[in-house]
Amino acid sequence: MQGYKITKDKVETIVDRKFIRVFDLKYDEGMHYFDATRRSIDDLVAVKTEEEFKKMLPDAVSCVVVIDNEGQEPRLLLSYEYRYPTGRFLLGVPAGLVDKEDENAQSPILETAKREICEETGIRIDDSKDRLSVINPLVFSTPGMTDESNALVLAVLKNTDLGALTQDGALGQECFDGFVLLSKKEASEILKNGVDANGHFYSVYTWAALMYFCTDMWKR
């Protein structure tokens, strides 16, 4: 099936704010599709060439953090963060936007992951004992309404002092309400129930972390 090629001259700015933009993608004569995005008009995914698309960086990074201390059952580290569009604290993973400074690193995705894990948990990745790897370089959130994307990163932390966990590194509008350390059985229950211990729904990135942990993919 032939798709539509959207070029920059067919894009109209509807909303242009610091943290969100909305563009009208005029994909055919009299036909409109709206894209809510963090990106500037010059960096929209819809107008990228095939080569640019395949090389693009994600907007953000979401981390699957597994605590694998010697002699203890492995645990999945999640936290409760206030998510303004839902008006509630939701169970989630350490995550954050790829900064301009990160883009210049040897591995922008892993550099972002290290920074976000440190900011949101207080844990500094130790390359001599911890394992940090990319699960997926870019997955779209919901391309039916936005081009926003996340990379998925695995962090396996060995012999970590859980007493050092802190959320004091929260920045800007970030607001946290504690950590959750889940065993495989507990994570499986949340997956099965579709809600957390409070009966609240959670994001697809939390679902991905639960699934990755419960299927033992993190061990491979």
N, C-alpha and C positions, 0 to 999 in steps of 0.2 A: 504493500500500500504506500502510495506516494505521500510524504509528509509535507509540511509547510516550512519554508526557509524564512526565518525572521532576520531582517537586517536592521542595523541601527537607525536607518531613516524611517523605519516602520514602528519605532518605539516612542511613545509619548509619556512624559512624566506626569503622574497624577498627584502623588504625594512625595515630598522630599524633606524628611526630617532626619535628625542626627542618628537615630537608631533604627529607623524603618523607612522604606521607600515603596511606592506602588507604581508600577508601570503598566501602560496599556500596550499590549503586544498586538499590533494590527496585522494579523497573519494572512488576511485576504481582504478583498474589496468589501468594505462594510462589516467585516468580521473582527471581533475584539476578544482578547483573553487577558485577564489581569494577573499580574505577578507581584506578590508581596515579598520583599527581599531586603537583606542588609546591604547588598552590593550596589555600587555606583552603576550608572548607565553604561560606562565603558567596560564593566566587568560582568555584565549579565551573562548567565549561562546560555540563554536562548540565542545570543548572537555570536557565540564562540564558534570558531572553525572546528572541524573534527580533531585536528591536532591539538588545538588549545583545550578542547574539552577533555581529552585523554590525559593532559598534563596538569589540569587545574588542581589547586589546593582546596580542601573543604573550608567551610566557614568556621567550623569548630571541631573540637575533639571530645569524645565521650570515652571514659575509661572503665574497664572491667578490672577492679582491684581485688586480688585474692591474697589473703594473709595465710602464708604457708609456714608456720613456725614448727620447728622440730619437736616431735613428740606430741603434737596437738592436731586435732581435726582441722583441716583447711576451712577457712571462712570467707564468705563474700562480704566485702565492706561496702555498705551503702549508707546514705544519710538522708535526713529530711530537710528539704529546702523549700522555702515559700515560693510558690509559683504564682505570680500575679494574675495571669489570665484565668486561673482556676480558683483563686482566692483561698488557697489551702497549702499546707505543708505536704509535699508529695515525696514519696520514696524515690530516690534517684542516685545516679552515679556521679563521681567527680567529673566535671566537664567545663569547658569554656571556649571562648573564641580564639582563633589563631591571630595573634598580634602581628603587626608589621615587623617587629623585631624577630619574631619566630620565623618569618618567611625567609630570612637570610641565613638561618641555621643549616647545618648539614642535613638534618632531618627535621623539617618544620613540625611535622605531626608529633614526633616523639618529644621534641623540645616543648611544645605546648602541653603535652601530657604531663611531663615532669613538673612544669610550673603550676598547672592546675591541681595536681595531686598535693603538692606542697601547700598551696594556698588554702585548699579546702579540707585538708586532713592534718597538716603540720608535718607530714612525712616527706623526707628528702630521699629520692631514689639513690640507692647505692649501687653503682655499676658493678662493684666487685662481688655482690651477692644477690642482688635483685635482678629480675628478668623483665625487660620491657620490649614489646614487639607490637607491630601493627596487625590487627585482625582484618580490617578492611580499610583501604585508603579513603573511601568516600561512599557514603550512602545518603540518598535524598530523604528528607523528612516526609514530605508529602507533595510531590511534584504536580499535583492537581491545583495547588494554590500558591506555592512558593518554590524557589530554586534553592532554598536553604539546605545545607548538607553538613554531615558530621563524619569524621573518621572514627573508627573504633579501635581502641588500643587496649592491649592486655598488660597489666602490671602484676607480676607475682612477687610479693614481698616476703623475704625470708628472715626469720628471727627478728621480727619487728616488735619494738616496745609499744604495746597498745596503750600504755599509760601516757604516752606522748601525743596521743590523738587530740587535736584541737581544731576548732572552727574560727579561731580568732583572726585568721587571714582573710576573712570575707571582705570583699571590695564593693564599693558603690552600693547598689540596691540589693546586693545579696544578703539573704537572711536564712540562717540555718537553725535547726532544732534537734541536734544530736545525731549520733551514729547508730547503725544497726549492723551487727556481725552475724551473718546467717550461716548455719550449717547447711549441708546439701539437702537434708530432710526439710529444714525450715524453708529454704529457697524453693524447693519442689512444691510445698504447700501453697506458697504465694503464687507460683505459676498456675497451679491447678485451680485455685480459687479466683484468680483474676483480680484480686484486691489485696491490699496489705493488711496488717494486723488491726488497723483502724477501720477497715472496710472501705478504704479509699482506692480509687483507680490510680494507675501510674503510667509513665511514658513508655513509648515503644523502645527507648534506649535502656530503660530499666528491665523491660521484658527480655531484651537481647542479652543483657548481662546475666540475668537469672538463667536463661537457656544455655548460655555458654558455660556457666559454672556447673549447672546440673548435668549436662551431657559430658562433662570431663574434657571438653575441648581444650581447656586451659592447660591440661597436662601434656598436650602433644607438642 
